[in-house]
Amino acid sequence: MSDDTAAFIGSIPEYYDNGLGPIMFADYAADIAQRAAATGAERVLEIAAGTGIVTRRLRDLLPAQAHLTASDLNPPMLDAARGKFGPHERVEFRPADATSLSFPDGSFDAVVCQFGVMFFPDKDKAYREVHRVLAPGGHYLFNVWDSMRFNPFARIAHDVIGSFFASDPPPFYAVPFSYAQIDPIKQSLIDAGFIGIAAHVIGWDKDIADVARFAKALIFGNPTIDQIRARGGDPEAVVVAIENALRREFALSAGRMPLQAILFEARKA
């Protein structure tokens, strides 16, 4: 089995949505959706929509007449997202590759992407594709995780997983937390044709109400689970080790855990 860090398939969507979503994604989803709605956009595309955590927020905040298209590379994630919407809500679900979007030029007033850019194999091409499908004056809003230094849960997961494998450790957590240099990202956006670029560092302190559940989701809620199994590892043993490490790390903060991400806003001239 290959180490495809973007393959969110099988049972992963359920753990991602229910185990990771409330802690890692919900607050950032509310923030980015509010910013997108404030642009006044009526044709909105979400790329790497996952299980619809941001999509749900967008639909609640956008004008009733606005049309929302949610896309993702992984159909199982979109299947989970569809379940959050009624048949009469104006949401279209489309499988899509962010580096080769199947939409005409100038199709959207805003494009939104939460924690997806880090997984794109050709980020510069993805930026050019977003620029292409935006109408003049359109907005691009996306966020990325800051480094593991500012997201200790990711450091813990990465280190504990690696401790189970003397060689060829599962690489998943090295991907989403290694794209956090603001200036190079801004330069990539400029090269793609964007203007009015702004970056905002956003931090939260989150309560981990159920440490065991969160620890399990950190393994079963992303491709790490397949990477561990492909190496003959015991996922449940890794989960227990992560749970213990989380409890030690956050014992003095009564289970409160810091998160930090960087939100980018850019505009097409």
C-alpha positions in Angstrom: 0.0 0.0 0.0 1.3 3.4 -0.9 1.6 6.3 1.6 -1.1 8.4 0.0 -1.5 11.2 2.6 -4.6 12.5 0.8 -6.6 9.2 0.7 -9.4 9.9 3.2 -11.4 6.7 2.5 -13.0 3.7 4.2 -14.0 4.4 7.8 -11.8 7.5 8.0 -14.5 10.1 7.3 -16.5 9.1 10.4 -13.6 9.4 12.8 -12.5 12.6 11.1 -15.9 14.2 11.4 -16.9 13.1 14.9 -13.6 12.6 16.6 -11.4 15.4 15.2 -14.0 17.8 13.9 -15.3 19.3 17.2 -11.8 19.9 18.5 -9.6 20.7 15.5 -11.9 22.1 12.8 -15.1 23.5 14.1 -13.8 26.9 15.3 -11.7 27.5 12.2 -14.7 26.5 10.1 -16.8 29.2 11.8 -14.1 31.8 11.3 -13.5 31.1 7.6 -17.2 30.8 6.7 -17.9 34.2 8.4 -15.1 35.8 6.4 -16.3 34.2 3.1 -19.9 35.3 3.7 -18.7 38.9 4.5 -17.4 39.2 0.9 -21.0 39.1 -0.4 -20.2 36.2 -2.8 -23.2 34.5 -4.3 -21.3 31.8 -6.2 -19.0 30.0 -3.8 -16.7 27.0 -4.4 -15.2 25.0 -1.5 -12.3 22.8 -2.4 -11.1 19.9 -0.2 -14.5 20.2 1.5 -14.0 16.9 3.4 -17.0 15.9 5.5 -18.7 19.3 5.1 -17.7 21.0 8.3 -17.1 24.3 6.6 -19.7 23.6 4.0 -22.4 23.5 6.7 -21.3 26.8 8.1 -21.1 28.4 4.7 -24.6 27.3 3.8 -25.9 28.7 7.1 -24.3 32.1 6.5 -24.5 32.7 2.8 -27.6 34.5 1.3 -30.4 32.1 0.5 -30.0 32.7 -3.2 -26.3 32.0 -3.1 -25.1 28.8 -4.8 -22.5 26.7 -3.0 -20.4 24.0 -4.7 -18.5 21.6 -2.4 -15.7 19.6 -3.9 -13.2 17.0 -2.7 -10.8 14.5 -4.2 -12.3 11.7 -2.0 -15.9 10.7 -2.8 -16.3 9.0 0.6 -15.7 12.4 2.3 -18.3 14.0 0.1 -20.8 11.2 0.9 -20.4 12.1 4.6 -20.9 15.8 3.8 -24.1 15.2 1.8 -25.8 13.8 4.9 -25.6 17.2 6.6 -27.9 18.9 4.1 -31.6 18.7 3.2 -32.7 18.1 -0.4 -33.8 21.7 -1.0 -30.6 23.4 0.2 -28.6 25.0 -2.6 -25.4 22.8 -2.3 -23.9 21.0 -5.2 -21.4 18.2 -4.5 -18.7 17.6 -7.1 -15.6 15.3 -6.9 -12.7 17.5 -8.0 -8.9 17.6 -8.1 -7.8 21.0 -6.8 -4.8 21.1 -9.2 -7.2 20.6 -12.2 -10.5 22.1 -11.4 -13.3 21.1 -13.8 -15.0 24.5 -13.8 -15.0 27.2 -16.5 -13.0 30.4 -16.1 -14.6 33.0 -13.8 -17.3 30.7 -12.4 -17.1 31.8 -8.8 -17.1 34.9 -6.6 -15.3 33.2 -3.8 -13.3 30.0 -3.2 -12.8 28.6 0.2 -10.4 25.8 1.4 -9.9 24.7 5.0 -6.8 22.7 5.8 -6.5 21.3 2.3 -3.7 23.2 0.6 -1.0 21.3 2.5 -2.0 18.0 0.7 -2.0 19.4 -2.8 0.9 17.8 -4.7 1.4 20.9 -6.8 0.4 23.9 -4.7 1.4 26.5 -7.3 -0.8 24.9 -9.9 -3.6 24.7 -7.4 -3.3 28.5 -6.8 -3.4 29.1 -10.5 -6.5 27.0 -10.9 -8.3 28.9 -8.1 -7.3 32.2 -9.8 -8.6 30.9 -13.1 -12.1 29.9 -11.8 -12.5 33.1 -9.8 -14.4 36.0 -11.4 -12.6 39.4 -11.4 -12.7 40.8 -7.9 -13.3 37.3 -6.5 -11.8 36.2 -3.2 -9.8 33.2 -2.1 -9.8 32.3 1.5 -7.8 29.3 2.9 -6.1 28.2 6.0 -3.1 26.0 6.8 -1.9 24.5 10.1 1.0 26.3 11.7 4.0 24.1 12.6 4.0 21.3 15.2 5.7 23.8 17.6 2.4 25.5 17.9 0.2 22.4 17.7 1.5 20.0 20.3 -1.1 17.3 19.6 0.5 16.9 16.2 4.0 16.7 17.6 2.8 14.1 20.1 1.1 12.0 17.4 4.0 12.2 15.1 6.6 11.3 17.7 4.6 8.5 19.3 3.7 6.9 15.9 7.4 7.1 14.9 8.5 5.3 18.1 6.7 2.2 17.0 8.7 1.9 13.8 12.5 1.8 13.8 12.6 2.5 10.1 10.1 3.9 7.6 7.7 5.5 10.1 4.2 6.5 8.8 4.7 10.0 7.3 1.2 11.4 7.5 1.7 14.1 10.2 4.8 15.5 8.5 2.6 16.7 5.7 -0.2 18.9 7.1 2.2 20.7 9.6 5.1 21.5 7.3 3.5 24.2 5.1 3.5 27.2 7.5 6.0 29.7 6.1 4.0 32.9 5.5 6.3 34.7 3.0 6.7 31.8 0.6 3.0 31.2 0.5 2.4 34.9 -0.2 4.9 34.8 -3.0 3.2 31.7 -4.5 -0.1 33.6 -4.4 1.5 36.7 -6.1 3.0 34.5 -8.8 -0.5 33.0 -9.4 -1.8 36.5 -10.0 -3.5 37.4 -6.7 -3.5 40.8 -5.1 -4.5 42.1 -1.7 -2.9 39.3 0.2 -3.3 39.1 4.0 -2.3 36.5 6.5 -3.8 36.1 10.0 -2.4 33.8 12.7 -5.3 32.4 14.7 -5.0 30.4 17.9 -7.5 28.6 20.1 -7.3 26.8 23.4 -9.6 23.7 23.2 -10.9 21.4 25.9 -10.4 17.7 25.2 -13.5 16.3 26.8 -12.7 12.7 25.8 -9.0 12.1 25.5 -9.4 8.5 24.5 -11.8 9.3 21.7 -9.5 12.1 20.4 -6.5 9.8 20.5 -8.3 7.2 18.5 -9.4 9.8 15.9 -5.8 11.0 15.5 -5.0 7.5 14.2 -8.3 6.4 12.6 -9.4 9.8 11.3 -6.8 10.2 8.6 -4.6 8.0 6.4 -2.3 7.2 9.3 -4.4 4.1 10.0 -3.7 2.6 6.6 0.0 3.6 6.9 0.3 1.7 10.2 -1.5 -1.3 9.0 0.6 -1.4 5.8 3.7 -1.7 8.1 2.2 -4.5 10.2 1.7 -2.2 13.2 -1.0 -2.4 15.9 -3.2 0.7 15.6 -4.8 0.2 19.0 -1.5 0.0 20.7 -0.5 3.3 19.1 -3.8 4.9 20.2 -3.2 3.9 23.8 0.4 5.4 23.7 -0.9 8.6 22.2 -3.7 8.9 24.8 -1.1 8.5 27.6 1.2 11.1 26.0 -1.7 13.6 25.6 -2.7 13.1 29.3 0.9 13.8 30.4 1.3 16.8 28.1 -1.9 18.6 29.2 -2.1 17.5 32.8 -1.2 20.9 34.1 -3.6 22.7 31.8 -6.7 20.7 32.9 -6.9 19.1 29.4 -6.8 22.4 27.5 -4.9 22.1 24.3 -3.5 25.0 22.1 -4.1 25.0 18.4 -2.7 27.5 15.8 -3.3 28.0 12.2 -2.7 30.7 9.5 -5.6 32.1 7.4 -4.8 33.7 4.1 -7.1 36.1 2.1 -6.3 37.0 -1.5 -8.2 38.6 -4.3 -8.3 38.4 -8.1 -7.9 41.8 -9.8 
